[in-house]
């Protein structure tokens, strides 16, 4: 670190000192302003490349499904914890049915997600956190914004969604408060959690709560380093080694789910699940032969929410996956 004098904060060592001479106060202000510009440009380029990769891999189909019931704030007001505040929605029914927390995809808390939550609500008491975007809105842009901008710039260097080195994203801490609240409502009842896409691996980090007895890891996409992803990134689940160790020590049941040819949720992540959890993992990977019977490649990603209404083999594979996930949770959460 170098210093510009007693009345000014030190200049980071990564900022070049071209003349190595003391600067006037005006010069110091001028030189401080541009330091954020390269960072912003870099993030814009990253977001652009990430969005391009997202568009290339994402299925070009319209999500189907619409909620028929009224989803309300579960806890009177949005839940705040560790400086993070989000709403959690439910149908405000009785708590006799086993609790399931449904985490939405990068596309937000969409109508299709709420419709899936209502299907689950036939057998479970369902809680749906709103992690970004607006309730009932399909918005991939809100997920990309939350990850690359709300996550990185607002709370530099990593915020709610950024993946710190060898760590879990900060949103995990807030989700633990959701699990605690749900556990208080459902005392002595086992809890199930479903993660999808951007939230796919996060249920594993919530296995530190003793009531969590079953998790579904559906097409995990974290960390989304779509511009410069390494082999390590592609295999990573975006969680800290401590959180993974707690998950290993847990006795909770784990269901892993993805389409075999999904390029947004790399197969290396599914192989990591197999390596980390062995026989504890129920392998729900959907073979390409099931949804590509003629061998013609198609873009597929969302196993439980985005694909179920598609006519033909893809939609049928998704509908079968929904039934299997429901039965998995019913067995795992039975009293």
C-alpha positions in Angstrom: 0.0 0.0 0.0 1.2 3.6 -0.7 0.0 6.7 1.2 -1.0 10.1 -0.2 -0.6 11.9 3.1 -2.1 12.0 6.5 -5.4 13.5 5.5 -6.2 10.9 2.8 -6.8 7.2 2.8 -4.1 5.0 1.2 -4.3 4.3 -2.5 -4.5 0.5 -3.2 -1.3 -1.0 -4.5 -3.0 -2.2 -7.7 -3.6 1.4 -8.8 -0.6 2.6 -10.8 1.5 5.6 -9.7 2.9 6.8 -13.0 5.1 9.6 -11.8 5.8 8.4 -8.2 5.6 12.1 -7.1 3.2 13.6 -4.5 0.0 14.8 -6.1 -2.1 17.8 -5.4 -5.6 17.3 -3.8 -7.2 17.8 -7.2 -5.0 15.3 -8.9 -5.7 12.8 -6.1 -9.4 13.2 -6.7 -9.0 12.8 -10.4 -7.0 9.7 -10.1 -9.3 8.1 -7.6 -12.4 8.4 -9.8 -11.3 6.2 -12.7 -10.4 3.2 -10.4 -14.0 2.0 -10.5 -14.4 2.5 -14.2 -12.3 -0.5 -15.3 -14.0 -2.7 -12.7 -17.4 -1.6 -14.0 -16.4 -2.2 -17.6 -15.1 -5.6 -16.7 -18.3 -6.5 -15.0 -20.4 -5.3 -17.9 -18.3 -7.4 -20.3 -18.7 -10.4 -17.9 -22.4 -9.9 -17.7 -22.6 -9.6 -21.5 -20.7 -12.8 -22.0 -22.6 -14.5 -19.3 -25.9 -13.4 -20.8 -24.7 -14.6 -24.2 -23.8 -18.0 -22.8 -27.1 -18.1 -20.9 -29.0 -17.4 -24.1 -27.1 -20.0 -26.0 -27.8 -22.7 -23.4 -31.3 -21.7 -22.3 -34.3 -23.5 -23.9 -36.2 -21.4 -26.3 -39.6 -22.2 -24.9 -42.2 -20.2 -22.9 -42.7 -21.2 -19.3 -46.2 -22.4 -18.6 -48.3 -22.5 -15.5 -50.1 -19.8 -13.5 -51.0 -19.7 -9.8 -54.6 -20.0 -8.8 -54.3 -19.2 -5.2 -53.2 -16.2 -3.1 -49.6 -16.3 -1.8 -49.0 -14.0 1.2 -46.1 -12.9 3.4 -45.5 -15.8 5.8 -43.9 -13.9 8.6 -46.0 -10.7 8.7 -43.2 -8.7 7.1 -40.1 -9.5 5.0 -37.6 -11.5 7.0 -34.3 -9.7 7.9 -31.1 -11.3 8.9 -27.4 -10.4 8.8 -28.2 -7.2 6.8 -30.2 -9.1 4.1 -34.0 -8.7 3.8 -36.4 -10.7 1.6 -40.0 -11.8 1.6 -41.1 -15.4 2.1 -44.5 -16.4 0.7 -46.9 -19.2 1.6 -50.6 -20.0 1.4 -51.0 -19.3 5.1 -52.6 -22.7 5.7 -52.3 -24.9 8.8 -49.0 -26.5 9.5 -50.1 -30.1 9.7 -48.5 -31.1 6.4 -44.7 -31.5 6.2 -42.9 -28.3 5.4 -41.0 -27.8 2.1 -39.0 -24.7 1.2 -39.0 -24.1 -2.6 -36.1 -22.0 -3.9 -36.8 -20.4 -7.3 -34.5 -20.3 -10.4 -32.5 -17.5 -12.0 -35.8 -16.6 -13.8 -37.2 -15.4 -10.5 -40.4 -16.2 -8.6 -42.3 -16.7 -11.8 -46.0 -17.7 -12.3 -44.7 -21.2 -13.2 -42.8 -21.4 -10.0 -45.9 -20.5 -7.9 -48.0 -22.9 -9.9 -45.4 -25.7 -9.0 -45.6 -24.6 -5.4 -49.3 -25.0 -5.5 -48.9 -28.5 -6.9 -46.5 -29.3 -4.0 -49.0 -27.7 -1.6 -51.4 -30.7 -2.1 -49.0 -32.7 0.0 -46.8 -30.2 1.8 -46.9 -26.8 3.6 -44.8 -24.8 1.0 -42.6 -21.8 1.7 -41.3 -19.8 -1.2 -38.6 -17.1 -0.6 -38.4 -14.2 -3.1 -34.7 -13.8 -3.6 -34.7 -11.2 -6.4 -37.2 -9.7 -8.9 -40.9 -9.4 -8.2 -43.4 -12.0 -7.1 -45.2 -13.6 -10.1 -42.8 -12.2 -12.7 -40.7 -14.2 -15.1 -37.5 -12.2 -15.3 -34.1 -13.8 -16.1 -32.7 -10.3 -16.2 -33.4 -9.9 -12.4 -31.4 -13.1 -11.7 -28.5 -11.9 -13.8 -28.6 -8.5 -12.2 -28.7 -9.9 -8.7 -25.7 -12.2 -9.4 -23.4 -9.9 -11.3 -24.4 -6.5 -10.0 -26.4 -6.7 -6.8 -24.0 -9.4 -5.7 -20.7 -7.9 -6.7 -21.0 -4.1 -6.8 -23.5 -3.4 -4.0 -21.5 -5.2 -1.4 -18.1 -5.4 -3.1 -16.4 -7.9 -3.4 -19.1 -10.5 -3.3 -22.4 -9.5 -1.7 -25.4 -11.8 -1.5 -24.6 -14.0 -4.5 -21.0 -13.7 -5.2 -18.9 -16.7 -4.3 -16.0 -15.8 -2.0 -12.8 -17.9 -2.3 -13.5 -21.2 -0.7 -16.8 -19.9 0.8 -20.5 -20.0 0.4 -22.5 -17.0 -0.8 -23.9 -14.7 1.8 -27.5 -15.5 0.8 -26.9 -18.9 2.6 -26.8 -17.1 5.9 -30.2 -15.5 5.3 -31.7 -18.8 4.1 -30.6 -20.4 7.4 -32.8 -17.8 9.1 -35.7 -19.0 6.9 -35.1 -22.6 7.9 -35.0 -21.6 11.6 -38.4 -19.8 11.2 -40.0 -22.7 9.4 -38.6 -25.1 12.0 -40.2 -23.0 14.8 -43.5 -23.2 13.0 -43.2 -27.0 12.4 -41.6 -28.2 15.6 -40.4 -31.8 15.5 -41.4 -32.0 11.8 -38.7 -32.8 9.3 -38.1 -30.1 6.6 -37.5 -30.6 2.9 -35.8 -28.1 0.6 -35.7 -27.9 -3.2 -33.0 -25.8 -5.0 -33.2 -25.0 -8.7 -30.5 -23.7 -11.1 -28.9 -20.6 -9.4 -30.2 -21.9 -6.1 -29.6 -25.6 -7.0 -26.8 -26.4 -4.6 -27.8 -24.1 -1.7 -30.0 -26.7 0.1 -26.8 -28.7 0.9 -25.5 -25.7 2.9 -28.7 -25.8 5.0 -28.2 -29.3 6.3 -26.7 -27.8 9.4 -30.3 -27.5 10.8 -31.2 -30.8 12.4 -34.8 -30.7 11.1 -33.7 -30.7 7.4 -34.1 -34.3 6.4 -34.3 -34.1 2.6 -32.9 -31.9 -0.1 -33.4 -31.8 -3.9 -30.4 -30.4 -5.9 -32.0 -29.6 -9.3 -29.7 -28.5 -12.2 -27.2 -26.7 -9.9 -25.6 -23.7 -11.8 -23.4 -22.0 -9.1 -20.8 -20.6 -9.4 -21.8 -19.0 -12.7 -18.4 -18.0 -14.0 -19.6 -18.1 -17.5 -16.8 -16.0 -19.0 -13.6 -17.7 -17.6 -14.9 -20.9 -16.0 -12.1 -23.4 -15.2 -12.5 -27.1 -14.8 -12.6 -26.4 -11.0 -15.4 -23.9 -11.5 -17.4 -26.4 -13.6 -17.1 -29.1 -11.0 -17.7 -26.7 -8.0 -21.0 -26.5 -6.2 -20.2 -23.0 -5.0 -20.2 -23.9 -1.3 -17.5 -23.7 1.4 -15.6 -26.8 2.4 -17.1 -26.4 5.9 -20.6 -26.4 4.5 -19.9 -29.4 2.4 -18.4 -31.3 5.3 -21.5 -30.6 7.4 -23.6 -31.9 4.5 -21.4 -35.1 4.4 -21.9 -35.6 8.1 -25.7 -35.1 7.8 -28.0 -38.1 7.5 -30.4 -36.2 5.3 -31.4 -37.8 2.0 -30.2 -36.0 -1.2 -31.8 -36.2 -4.6 -29.8 -34.9 -7.6 -31.6 -33.9 -10.7 -30.7 -32.6 -14.2 -31.1 -33.3 -17.9 -28.1 -35.2 -19.2 -27.2 -32.6 -21.9 -27.9 -29.5 -19.9 -25.0 -27.0 -20.6 -26.1 -24.5 -18.0 -25.7 -27.0 -15.1 -22.5 -28.7 -16.1 -22.4 -32.5 -15.7 -19.2 -32.1 -13.7 -21.3 -30.7 -10.8 -23.5 -33.8 -10.9 -20.3 -35.9 -10.8 -19.2 -33.9 -7.7 -22.5 -34.8 -6.0 -21.8 -38.5 -6.7 -18.3 -38.2 -5.4 -19.2 -36.3 -2.3 -22.3 -38.3 -1.2 -21.9 -41.7 -2.9 -24.8 -44.0 -2.1 -26.6 -41.3 -0.1 -27.3 -39.5 -3.4 -30.4 -40.6 -5.3 -29.3 -40.1 -8.9 -32.2 -38.6 -10.8 -30.2 -37.5 -13.9 -32.6 -37.8 -16.9 -30.9 -39.7 -19.8 -30.8 -37.9 -23.1 -32.4 -41.0 -24.7 -35.6 -40.2 -22.8 -36.1 -36.7 -24.1 -34.1 -36.9 -27.4 -35.5 -40.2 -28.8 -34.4 -39.2 -32.3 -30.9 -38.1 -31.2 -31.4 -34.5 -32.3 -29.8 -32.2 -29.7 -32.2 -29.7 -28.0 -31.6 -27.1 -25.3 -33.0 -28.3 -21.9 -32.4 -27.0 -18.4 -35.3 -26.6 -16.0 -36.3 -30.0 -14.8 -39.2 -29.1 -12.5 -40.5 -25.7 -13.5 -39.7 -24.6 -17.0 -40.1 -27.9 -19.0 -43.1 -29.6 -17.5 -45.7 -28.0 -19.9 -43.7 -28.6 -23.1 -45.5 -31.1 -25.4 -43.6 -34.3 -26.2 -40.7 -36.2 -24.6 -39.1 -33.2 -22.7 -42.4 -32.2 -21.0 -43.1 -35.9 -20.2 -39.6 -36.3 -18.6 -40.2 -33.2 -16.5 -43.6 -34.4 -15.4 -42.1 -37.7 -14.3 -39.4 -35.9 -12.5 -42.0 -33.9 -10.5 -43.7 -37.1 -9.4 -40.4 -38.6 -8.4 -39.4 -35.6 -6.4 -42.8 -35.5 -4.7 -42.6 -39.2 -3.7 -39.0 -38.7 -2.6 -40.0 -35.9 -0.2 -43.1 -37.8 1.0 -40.9 -40.8 2.0 -38.1 -38.8 3.5 -40.4 -36.5 5.5 -42.9 -39.0 6.8 -43.3 -38.9 10.5 
